[in-house]
Amino acid sequence: MPAAKAIDAGVSAQRTVLVVEDVAPVRLLIADIVRSFGYSVLEASNGEEAIRVIERSAVHIVLSDVYMPNAPIDGLQLAHWVHGQRPGIKVILTSGVVSAVDPAYADFHEAPLLQKPVRPQELERRLRSALGDKAERR
């Protein structure tokens, strides 16, 4: 079964978050958390899959891990591609590695880097801020 899949069709006006993470249990957990905020969620296990999803789906924001060993396209390369090919899509990068992103790449994602483990409240705040959504859902 491919990792890239639609999780929740949602309402057409609902925002869609693409979760890109190479570790399946982490990806599933993050996707569930994002879905609990009311967003529609798509998933990909690496940058290459993410690009295919973006090319065929309406994505409003990409939430991607930076470091994905053995992936053909990592999170930074994906952010660079999105910036050049789909500039209307926001990107939030996450990492458990503190020095994962050179500050020179700040133009390609909604800085600062979101550190793992991700706190759900911080994730919700960052998603809503990047998308211009005003209130947190409670």
LINKA-V758746 format. One record per residue. RES is the residue in one small letter. SS is DSSP state (h for helix, s for strand, l for the rest). BURIAL is b if it has 16 or more other ideal C-beta (glycine too) atoms within 10 Angstrom, else e. Layout:
# LINKA-V758746
res = <RES | RES>
ss = <SS | SS>
burial = <BURIAL | BURIAL>
This chain:
# LINKA-V758746
res = <m | p | a | a | k | a | i | d | a | g | v | s | a | q | r | t | v | l | v | v | e | d | v | a | p | v | r | l | l | i | a | d | i | v | r | s | f | g | y | s | v | l | e | a | s | n | g | e | e | a | i | r | v | i | e | r | s | a | v | h | i | v | l | s | d | v | y | m | p | n | a | p | i | d | g | l | q | l | a | h | w | v | h | g | q | r | p | g | i | k | v | i | l | t | s | g | v | v | s | a | v | d | p | a | y | a | d | f | h | e | a | p | l | l | q | k | p | v | r | p | q | e | l | e | r | r | l | r | s | a | l | g | d | k | a | e | r | r>
ss = <l | l | l | l | s | s | l | l | l | l | l | l | l | l | l | s | s | s | s | s | l | l | l | h | h | h | h | h | h | h | h | h | h | h | h | h | l | l | l | s | s | s | s | s | l | l | h | h | h | h | h | h | h | h | h | h | l | l | l | l | s | s | s | s | s | l | l | l | l | l | l | l | l | l | h | h | h | h | h | h | h | h | h | h | h | l | l | l | l | s | s | s | s | s | s | l | l | l | l | l | l | l | h | h | h | h | h | h | l | l | l | l | l | s | s | l | l | l | l | h | h | h | h | h | h | h | h | h | h | h | h | l | l | l | l | l | l | l>
burial = <e | e | b | b | e | e | b | e | e | e | e | e | e | e | b | b | b | b | b | b | b | b | e | e | e | b | b | e | e | b | b | e | b | b | b | e | b | e | b | b | b | b | b | b | b | b | b | b | b | b | b | e | b | b | e | e | e | e | b | b | b | b | b | b | b | b | b | b | e | e | b | e | b | b | b | b | b | b | b | b | b | b | e | e | e | e | e | e | b | b | b | b | b | b | b | e | e | e | e | b | b | e | e | e | b | e | e | b | b | b | e | e | b | b | e | b | e | b | e | e | e | e | b | b | e | b | b | b | e | b | b | e | e | e | e | e | e | e>
